[in-house]
Amino acid sequence: QVQLVESGGGLVQPGGSLRLSCAASGRISRIYVMGWYRQAPGNQRELVATITRGGTTNYNESVKGRFIISTDNARNTVSLQMNSLQPEDTAAYYCNVNAYVGDVIMNFWGQGTQVTVSS
């Protein structure tokens, strides 16, 4: 029904930057919220940042001031600019979308992209 394609992960040194992108396609009537979550080995998946269609953002305290989430509503894409990356940011990052498919709001996850911060 809905496909999420993520890109932009990789290996970066501490203090470096990466940009993640996620494009949603398929039977989407309207997107309500888009966001990024992450999961490190042995940890639970946690919210990184979300953005509503209206532009309201929400960030995990640990990334405030370093990460910026943005969206292109016309293209159904969400991006995460990650600056001043630290080893504790190492995790698999997952795109998440809440969208209307017809009259039903549904939740979708991307396949995940690995971010590794290491010297």
Rosetta blueprint (number, residue, H / E / L):
1 Q L
2 V E
3 Q E
4 L E
5 V E
6 E E
7 S E
8 G L
9 G L
10 G E
11 L E
12 V E
13 Q L
14 P L
15 G L
16 G L
17 S L
18 L E
19 R E
20 L E
21 S E
22 C E
23 A E
24 A E
25 S E
26 G E
27 R L
28 I L
29 S L
30 R E
31 I E
32 Y E
33 V E
34 M E
35 G E
36 W E
37 Y E
38 R E
39 Q E
40 A L
41 P L
42 G L
43 N L
44 Q L
45 R L
46 E E
47 L E
48 V E
49 A E
50 T E
51 I E
52 T E
53 R L
54 G L
55 G L
56 T L
57 T E
58 N E
59 Y E
60 N L
61 E H
62 S H
63 V H
64 K L
65 G L
66 R L
67 F E
68 I E
69 I E
70 S E
71 T E
72 D E
73 N L
74 A L
75 R L
76 N L
77 T E
78 V E
79 S E
80 L E
81 Q E
82 M E
83 N L
84 S L
85 L L
86 Q L
87 P H
88 E H
89 D H
90 T L
91 A E
92 A E
93 Y E
94 Y E
95 C E
96 N E
97 V E
98 N E
99 A E
100 Y E
101 V E
102 G L
103 D L
104 V E
105 I E
106 M E
107 N E
108 F E
109 W E
110 G L
111 Q L
112 G L
113 T E
114 Q E
115 V E
116 T E
117 V E
118 S L
119 S L
